[in-house]
Amino acid sequence: MSAHADTHAHDDHGHHHHKETFVTKYIFSQDHKMIAKQYLITGTIMGIIGVMMSLMFRMQIAWPEEPNVLFEALLGKWAPDGVMDADIYLALVTIHGTIMVFFVLTAGLSGTFSNLLIPLQIGARDMASGFLNMISYWLFFLSSIVMVISLFVEAGPAAAGWTIYPPLSALPMAQGGSGAGMTLWLVSMAIFIASSLLGSLNYIVTVINLRTKGMSMTRLPLTIWAFFITAIIGVISFPVLLSAALLLIMDRSFGTSFFLSDIFIQGEVLHYQGGSPVLFEHLFWFLGHPEVYIVLLPALGITSEIIATNSRKPIFGYRAMVASILAIAFLSTIVWGHHMFVSGMNPFLGSVFTFTTLLIAIPSAVKAFNYITTLWKGNLQFNPAMLFSIGLVSTFITGGLTGIILGDSALDINVHDTYFVVAHFHLVMGISALYGMFAGIYHWFPKMFGRMLNKNLGYVHFWVTAICAYGVFFPMHFIGMAGLPRRYYTNTNFPLFDDLANVNVVITIFAVIGGVFQLVFIYNFAHSIFYGKKAVQNPWRSNTLEWTAPVKHIHGNWPGAIPHVYRWAYDYSKPGHEEDFVPQNVPLMDGEEELQH
């Protein structure tokens, strides 16, 4: 794939533009760098809401039935005398999961860094369509607003779990949150999916068509490979969730019966027949499992870049890393059934999904081993971005190991829907992707805002977050193996679980400490935007093209001609060069060979 855009036409684009007003520059911006900041700040605000919800329901599990002033202040009628209502507990779990998976780790992570880095790292003036890019952000913003509005519905927000299985989600009369709250959830997700599809199509077209001269596919940084393949997965799988949501809306509002059959409410037989709630599970998880990698791959791409830069070594096994991204993308679309081993699935089909699930461990292991090999004997620079990247490798491995148990249909039955599952996916997807997001923010903050984050506050943020993350999710494996089911707002009715109450208290204390210490990051982020130390052009002595652009943001990224590319992105500590890094736009010297990777 060697076709490139006409860079001269793009050069003209950089010089002929209207003077921007405040509204066109900061609000309805078509500049990919500003849109990246918009995604980041919106995603961060949604993240604060999501984490606050998790702290509330953790406190409920640790100290059930005990009055809590915080509940009374924040939940109002849902916490009479400070005691949390059972319905709102499930609603908090539902909206927390939705916000963190979609609004923070999909849009906040992928939307921020795909927008920021794709044009800069491939040598393009901007995205293929700045207008579509702007529309995709504003659809994301609108969907966020609708999701937040659903929290204030009188009957309560959606409360069917973030997977919104029927019949709870399909029958408006099933419970309080199944009414207007559920409708708003579905509307919000439909808008979100439209935003995601527009953004993904833009990323794909930009990578294919707008690479600068010399930027072949085998010279792309691994970040771009990750964003590119993530966008392709999104285009393939998100429409399936949209179809499930539309059919669910029809079941709820127009009397159809796609997901409902033989329903009784308080002895009354409803008129639904012929539908199947398991059909919804298939449709949901056909997105739901690729979604894990839509969240993870950008974080892994960011980690590849940061580990190579801060090890001062070429990334180990570049082509194997690209192949593993492609293999993960393909396999992620044929493993969804492992979420459904207890749904009455045919055992033979279960064995097929077990096989494909265990198969996906191979490309994941390739990535983990290649990170470790890149770190081995490197000249390691332990800045906060590097620490979070190493933290990601740790949680990716520890979370992934428990996936082998959950991927086996015979073993999964014992721990399905227990806290073992919660521990697994929070480590492998939630914490790993959050670490990738934090690493990316610490690494590219100078590129986004022209200033440096405070390194010492970054160290405090990393160590407290890392200790608390394992403090929360490591013990969950054990209470899960002991059989403690998830999504129960109290376990006091089950004497069997009395011995686990103290473990839940310990988990909650770690969660509260970890949650509160995110304020250190928020302070560092907000303060550094205005008062941080001014950044130099290439603070990390990195090779990729974004560091050749001036610190001050300009329309079109580079003044004058776009840099051409002569080498891959990982020429660190290359023999024959005075410096331990060689940017991609530096021509090869006489007799110098491009590294075989």
C-alpha positions in Angstrom: 0.0 0.0 0.0 2.2 2.9 -1.2 -0.4 5.3 -2.5 -0.1 8.7 -0.8 -2.1 11.9 -0.8 -1.0 14.8 -2.9 0.9 16.7 -0.2 1.0 19.9 -2.3 -2.8 20.1 -2.2 -2.5 19.6 1.5 0.1 22.3 1.9 -2.3 24.8 0.3 -4.8 23.8 2.9 -2.4 25.1 5.6 -2.1 28.6 4.2 -5.6 29.6 3.1 -7.9 29.7 6.0 -10.2 32.2 7.6 -9.3 33.9 10.9 -10.9 31.8 13.7 -13.2 33.2 16.3 -13.5 31.8 19.9 -16.5 29.7 18.8 -14.8 28.2 15.7 -11.5 27.6 17.5 -12.6 26.1 20.9 -16.2 24.9 20.4 -17.1 24.0 16.8 -13.5 23.3 15.9 -12.5 21.2 12.9 -8.9 21.0 14.0 -8.0 17.4 15.1 -5.8 18.7 18.0 -8.7 20.7 19.5 -11.2 17.9 19.0 -8.7 15.5 20.8 -8.8 17.9 23.8 -12.6 18.1 23.7 -12.8 14.3 23.8 -10.3 14.1 26.6 -12.0 16.7 28.8 -15.5 15.3 28.2 -14.3 11.7 28.8 -12.5 12.8 32.0 -15.7 14.5 33.4 -17.7 11.3 32.5 -15.0 9.3 34.2 -15.3 11.3 37.5 -19.1 10.6 37.4 -18.4 6.8 36.8 -15.8 6.5 39.6 -18.1 8.4 42.1 -20.8 5.8 41.3 -18.5 2.9 41.9 -17.4 4.4 45.3 -21.0 4.7 46.3 -22.0 1.1 45.6 -18.7 -0.2 47.1 -19.6 1.6 50.3 -23.1 0.0 50.2 -21.6 -3.5 49.8 -19.1 -2.9 52.6 -21.5 -1.4 55.1 -25.0 -2.5 54.1 -28.1 -1.0 55.9 -25.9 1.5 57.6 -26.9 5.2 57.2 -24.5 7.2 55.0 -24.6 11.0 54.9 -23.1 10.9 51.4 -25.9 8.7 50.1 -28.5 11.1 51.5 -26.9 14.1 50.0 -26.3 12.6 46.5 -29.2 10.2 46.1 -32.1 12.1 47.8 -35.3 10.0 47.7 -33.3 6.9 46.7 -31.5 6.8 50.1 -34.2 7.5 52.7 -32.4 8.2 56.1 -29.1 7.6 54.3 -29.8 3.9 53.5 -29.4 3.1 49.8 -32.5 1.7 48.0 -32.0 -1.7 46.3 -33.2 -0.4 42.9 -30.8 2.5 42.8 -27.9 0.2 43.7 -28.5 -1.8 40.4 -28.9 1.5 38.5 -25.6 2.8 39.8 -23.9 -0.5 38.7 -25.6 -0.2 35.3 -24.7 3.5 34.6 -21.1 3.0 36.0 -20.4 0.2 33.6 -21.9 2.0 30.6 -20.0 5.2 31.3 -16.7 3.6 31.9 -16.8 1.1 29.0 -18.2 3.4 26.3 -17.8 7.0 27.4 -14.4 6.9 29.1 -12.5 3.9 27.7 -13.9 3.9 24.1 -14.5 7.6 23.3 -12.3 9.2 26.0 -9.2 7.0 25.1 -9.6 6.2 21.4 -11.3 9.5 20.5 -8.6 11.5 22.2 -5.5 9.8 21.0 -6.7 8.7 17.5 -7.6 12.4 16.9 -4.4 13.7 18.3 -1.9 11.3 16.8 -3.2 9.9 13.5 -2.6 13.1 11.4 0.6 14.1 13.3 2.2 10.6 13.2 1.4 9.9 9.6 2.4 13.4 8.4 -1.0 14.8 7.4 -2.4 18.3 7.8 -5.6 17.1 9.5 -8.2 14.3 9.3 -9.7 13.3 6.0 -12.8 15.2 7.0 -12.6 17.9 9.7 -16.4 18.5 9.5 -17.2 14.8 10.1 -14.7 14.8 12.9 -16.4 17.7 14.5 -19.8 16.0 14.1 -18.5 12.8 15.7 -17.4 14.7 18.8 -20.7 16.6 19.1 -22.7 13.4 18.8 -20.5 12.0 21.6 -21.1 15.1 23.7 -24.9 14.8 23.1 -25.0 11.2 24.0 -23.1 12.0 27.2 -25.7 14.7 28.1 -28.6 12.3 27.4 -26.9 9.6 29.6 -26.5 12.0 32.5 -30.1 13.3 32.1 -31.2 9.7 32.5 -29.9 9.8 36.1 -32.6 12.4 37.0 -35.7 10.5 35.7 -38.3 10.3 38.5 -38.7 6.5 38.2 -34.9 6.1 38.2 -32.2 5.5 35.6 -31.7 2.2 33.6 -31.2 -0.7 36.0 -30.8 -3.8 33.9 -27.0 -4.1 34.2 -24.7 -2.5 31.6 -25.5 -5.4 29.3 -29.2 -4.5 29.5 -30.5 -8.0 29.1 -34.3 -8.5 28.4 -36.8 -8.9 29.9 -35.8 -6.3 32.5 -34.8 -3.9 29.7 -37.6 -4.8 27.3 -40.7 -4.3 29.6 -41.2 -0.7 30.7 -43.3 -2.0 33.6 -40.7 -4.5 34.9 -39.2 -2.1 37.4 -38.7 1.7 37.9 -35.6 2.0 35.8 -37.2 0.0 33.0 -39.3 3.0 32.0 -38.1 6.4 30.8 -34.6 5.8 32.2 -34.1 2.8 30.0 -35.5 4.7 26.9 -33.0 7.5 27.5 -30.2 4.9 27.9 -31.1 3.4 24.4 -31.3 6.9 22.8 -28.0 7.8 24.3 -26.3 4.6 23.0 -27.8 5.0 19.5 -26.3 8.5 19.3 -23.0 7.3 20.7 -22.8 4.5 18.1 -23.4 7.1 15.3 -20.5 9.2 16.8 -18.2 6.1 17.0 -18.9 5.0 13.4 -18.3 8.5 12.0 -15.0 8.8 13.9 -13.9 5.3 12.9 -14.5 5.8 9.2 -12.6 9.1 9.4 -9.6 7.4 11.1 -9.5 4.6 8.5 -9.7 6.9 5.5 -7.0 9.2 7.0 -4.5 6.4 7.6 -5.1 4.8 4.1 -5.0 8.0 2.1 -3.1 10.8 3.8 0.3 9.3 4.7 3.2 11.5 3.9 5.8 10.6 1.3 7.9 7.6 2.5 5.4 6.6 5.2 4.7 3.0 4.1 2.5 0.8 6.2 5.6 -1.0 7.6 7.0 2.3 8.8 3.8 3.3 10.7 4.3 3.6 14.5 2.5 0.8 16.4 0.1 3.5 17.9 -1.3 4.1 14.4 -1.6 0.4 13.7 -3.6 0.0 16.9 -5.9 3.0 16.2 -6.4 1.8 12.6 -7.3 -1.7 13.5 -9.5 -0.5 16.4 -11.5 1.7 14.0 -12.0 -1.3 11.6 -13.3 -3.5 14.6 -15.6 -0.7 15.5 -17.1 -0.3 12.0 -17.7 -4.1 11.9 -19.2 -4.6 15.4 -20.9 -1.4 16.6 -23.8 -1.7 14.0 -24.7 -5.0 15.6 -25.3 -3.3 18.9 -27.3 -0.6 17.1 -29.5 -3.2 15.6 -30.0 -4.9 19.0 -30.9 -1.5 20.5 -33.4 -0.7 17.7 -35.1 -4.1 18.0 -35.3 -3.5 21.8 -36.9 -0.1 21.3 -39.5 -1.9 19.0 -40.2 -4.5 21.7 -40.6 -1.7 24.3 -42.7 0.7 22.3 -44.3 -1.0 19.3 -45.5 -4.4 20.6 -43.0 -6.6 18.7 -41.6 -9.7 20.3 -38.0 -10.1 19.1 -36.6 -10.8 22.6 -39.7 -11.7 24.6 -41.6 -15.0 25.0 -44.1 -16.3 27.6 -43.8 -13.5 30.1 -45.8 -13.5 33.4 -46.0 -10.5 35.7 -47.8 -11.0 39.0 -49.8 -13.9 37.5 -50.9 -12.0 34.4 -49.8 -13.5 31.1 -48.5 -10.9 28.7 -49.2 -11.1 24.9 -45.6 -11.6 23.9 -44.6 -14.9 22.2 -42.0 -16.4 19.9 -39.0 -14.1 20.9 -35.8 -15.1 22.5 -33.8 -13.1 25.2 -30.8 -15.3 24.2 -30.9 -13.7 20.7 -30.2 -10.3 22.4 -27.3 -11.9 24.3 -25.8 -13.0 20.9 -26.3 -9.5 19.4 -24.9 -7.7 22.4 -21.8 -9.8 22.9 -21.0 -9.8 19.2 -20.2 -6.1 19.9 -19.4 -6.7 23.6 -16.3 -8.9 23.1 -14.7 -6.9 20.2 -15.4 -3.9 22.5 -12.9 -5.3 25.0 -10.2 -4.9 22.2 -11.7 -1.5 21.0 -10.8 -0.4 24.5 -7.5 -2.3 24.9 -5.8 -2.0 21.5 -5.3 1.8 21.6 -3.9 1.4 25.2 -1.5 -1.3 23.9 -0.4 0.9 21.0 0.3 3.8 23.3 2.3 1.5 25.6 4.4 0.2 22.6 5.4 3.8 21.7 6.1 4.8 25.3 8.1 1.6 26.3 10.3 1.9 23.2 10.9 5.6 23.7 11.7 5.2 27.4 13.8 2.1 27.0 15.9 3.9 24.4 15.7 0.6 22.4 13.9 -0.4 19.2 10.6 -2.1 19.9 11.2 -5.9 19.9 9.4 -7.7 17.1 7.7 -4.9 15.2 6.2 -7.2 12.6 5.1 -9.7 15.2 3.4 -6.9 17.1 1.5 -5.8 13.9 0.6 -9.5 13.2 -0.7 -9.9 16.8 -2.9 -6.8 16.5 -4.4 -8.2 13.2 -4.8 -11.7 14.9 -6.5 -10.2 17.9 -8.9 -8.1 15.6 -9.9 -11.3 13.7 -10.2 -13.6 16.7 -12.1 -11.0 18.8 -15.1 -11.4 16.5 -15.4 -15.2 16.9 -15.2 -15.6 20.7 -18.4 -13.8 21.9 -20.1 -17.0 23.0 -17.8 -17.4 26.0 -20.0 -14.8 27.8 -22.9 -17.2 27.4 -21.7 -20.6 28.6 -24.5 -20.7 31.2 -27.3 -19.6 28.8 -28.2 -23.2 27.8 -25.7 -23.2 24.9 -25.1 -26.5 23.1 -22.0 -28.1 24.8 -20.4 -28.6 21.3 -20.8 -24.9 20.5 -19.4 -24.1 23.9 -16.3 -26.2 23.1 -15.8 -24.2 19.8 -16.0 -20.9 21.7 -13.6 -22.3 24.3 -11.1 -23.1 21.5 -11.2 -19.7 19.9 -11.0 -18.0 23.3 -7.9 -19.9 24.3 -6.5 -19.2 20.8 -6.7 -15.4 21.4 -4.3 -15.8 24.3 -1.4 -16.4 21.8 -1.3 -13.0 20.1 -1.9 -11.4 23.5 1.1 -13.3 24.9 3.2 -12.2 21.9 2.5 -8.6 22.9 3.3 -9.2 26.6 6.6 -11.0 25.8 7.7 -8.4 23.3 7.1 -5.6 25.9 9.2 -7.5 28.4 11.9 -8.1 25.8 12.0 -4.4 24.9 12.4 -3.5 28.6 15.2 -6.1 29.1 18.6 -4.4 29.4 17.2 -1.1 28.2 18.3 2.3 29.4 15.0 2.8 31.3 13.7 6.3 31.9 11.2 5.9 34.8 8.9 8.9 34.2 5.2 8.6 35.0 4.2 7.6 31.4 6.7 4.7 31.5 5.5 3.6 35.0 1.9 3.5 33.8 2.9 1.6 30.7 4.8 -1.0 32.8 1.7 -1.1 35.0 -0.4 -1.9 32.0 1.8 -4.9 31.1 1.4 -6.2 34.7 -2.4 -5.9 34.8 -2.7 -7.2 31.2 -0.8 -10.4 32.2 -2.5 -10.9 35.6 -6.0 -10.2 34.3 -5.3 -12.3 31.2 -4.3 -15.4 33.2 -7.8 -15.5 34.9 -9.3 -15.2 31.4 -8.0 -18.7 30.6 -10.3 -20.0 33.4 -13.3 -18.0 32.3 -12.7 -19.0 28.7 -13.1 -22.7 29.5 -16.8 -23.7 29.4 -16.4 -26.3 32.2 -14.5 -24.1 34.6 -16.5 -20.9 33.8 -19.8 -22.4 35.1 -18.4 -22.4 38.7 -17.4 -18.7 38.8 -19.8 -17.2 36.3 -21.5 -14.0 37.6 -19.4 -14.0 40.7 -16.8 -11.4 41.7 -14.2 -13.5 40.0 -15.6 -12.2 36.7 -15.6 -8.6 38.0 -12.0 -9.0 39.1 -10.9 -10.4 35.7 -12.4 -7.9 33.4 -11.6 -4.9 35.5 -7.9 -5.9 35.5 -7.6 -6.9 31.9 -9.8 -4.3 30.4 -10.7 -1.5 32.9 -7.4 -0.9 34.8 -5.2 -1.8 31.8 -7.0 0.6 29.5 -7.0 3.3 32.2 -3.2 2.9 32.6 -2.8 3.3 28.9 -4.9 6.4 29.0 -2.9 7.9 31.9 0.4 6.9 30.1 -0.8 8.6 27.0 -1.8 11.8 28.8 1.6 12.0 30.7 3.5 11.4 27.4 1.6 13.6 25.0 0.5 16.4 27.4 3.3 18.6 26.2 2.1 18.1 22.6 -1.5 18.9 23.5 -1.0 21.9 25.8 2.6 23.0 25.3 3.4 22.5 29.0 4.7 19.7 31.2 2.9 17.8 33.9 4.4 17.8 37.4 6.5 14.6 37.5 6.5 14.2 41.3 2.7 14.4 41.4 2.7 11.9 38.6 4.8 9.4 40.7 2.3 9.8 43.7 -0.6 9.3 41.3 0.9 6.1 39.8 2.0 4.4 43.0 -1.2 5.0 44.9 -3.3 4.0 41.9 -1.3 0.8 41.3 -1.4 -0.3 44.9 -5.1 0.4 45.3 -6.0 -1.2 41.9 -4.5 -4.5 43.0 -5.9 -3.9 46.6 -9.4 -3.7 45.1 -9.3 -6.5 42.4 -6.9 -9.1 43.7 -9.1 -10.1 46.7 -12.1 -10.2 44.5 -10.8 -13.3 42.8 -11.0 -15.1 46.2 -14.5 -14.0 47.2 -15.6 -14.9 43.7 -14.1 -18.4 44.0 -16.0 -18.6 47.4 -19.2 -18.1 45.3 -20.1 -14.5 46.2 -22.4 -13.3 43.4 -22.0 -9.9 41.8 -24.7 -7.1 41.6 -26.3 -8.0 44.9 -26.7 -4.8 47.0 -26.3 -6.8 50.2 -25.3 -10.3 51.2 -26.5 -10.2 54.7 -29.4 -12.7 53.9 -26.8 -15.4 53.1 -25.0 -16.7 56.3 -22.7 -18.6 53.9 -21.0 -15.3 53.0 -20.7 -13.8 56.5 -17.0 -14.6 56.6 -16.4 -12.5 53.4 -17.8 -9.3 54.8 -14.4 -8.1 56.1 -12.8 -8.7 52.7 -15.4 -6.5 51.2 -14.6 -3.8 53.7 -10.9 -4.0 52.8 -11.7 -3.8 49.1 -13.9 -0.7 49.7 -11.2 1.0 51.7 -8.7 0.5 48.9 -11.3 1.7 46.4 -12.0 4.9 48.3 -8.3 5.7 48.8 -7.6 5.0 45.1 -10.6 7.1 44.0 -9.8 10.1 46.2 -6.1 10.1 44.9 -7.3 10.6 41.4 -7.8 14.2 42.6 -4.0 14.5 42.5 -4.1 13.8 38.8 -7.1 16.1 38.2 -5.2 18.9 40.1 -2.0 18.2 38.2 -3.8 18.2 34.9 -5.8 21.4 35.4 -2.9 23.3 37.1 -0.3 22.3 34.4 -2.5 23.5 31.5 -2.0 27.1 32.8 1.0 27.0 35.1 3.1 24.0 34.1 6.7 24.3 33.0 6.8 25.2 29.3 7.6 22.2 27.0 10.4 22.0 24.5 9.6 20.7 21.0 10.8 17.1 21.7 10.9 16.6 25.5 11.2 12.8 25.4 13.8 12.7 22.5 11.4 10.6 20.4 11.5 9.6 16.8 7.9 10.0 15.6 6.7 12.9 13.4 4.5 14.6 15.9 7.6 15.9 17.7 8.9 17.6 14.5 5.8 19.9 14.6 6.2 23.2 16.5 5.0 23.3 20.1 2.6 26.2 19.3 -0.4 24.7 17.6 -0.9 25.9 14.0 -3.6 25.1 11.5 -2.1 22.4 9.3 0.4 21.1 11.9 3.6 22.1 10.1 4.6 25.5 8.7 5.7 24.9 5.1 6.3 21.5 3.7 5.2 18.3 5.4 8.2 16.2 6.6 9.1 13.1 4.5 9.8 9.8 6.1 13.0 7.8 5.5 13.0 5.1 8.2 10.8 3.3 10.7 9.8 4.8 14.1 12.1 2.9 16.4 15.7 3.8 15.6 16.8 4.2 19.2 20.4 3.7 20.2 21.3 2.9 16.6 25.1 2.3 16.0 26.8 5.0 14.0 24.7 7.9 15.2 25.8 10.4 17.8 22.4 10.7 19.5 20.4 7.7 20.9 17.4 8.6 18.7 17.0 9.2 15.0 13.7 10.9 14.0 11.8 9.4 11.0 12.4 12.5 8.9 16.2 12.1 9.0 17.5 10.6 5.7 19.7 7.5 5.8 23.4 8.2 5.9 25.7 6.8 3.2 26.0 3.1 3.8 23.4 3.0 6.5 20.8 0.2 6.3 17.3 0.5 7.4 16.7 -1.9 10.3 15.0 -5.2 9.4 12.1 -5.4 11.7 
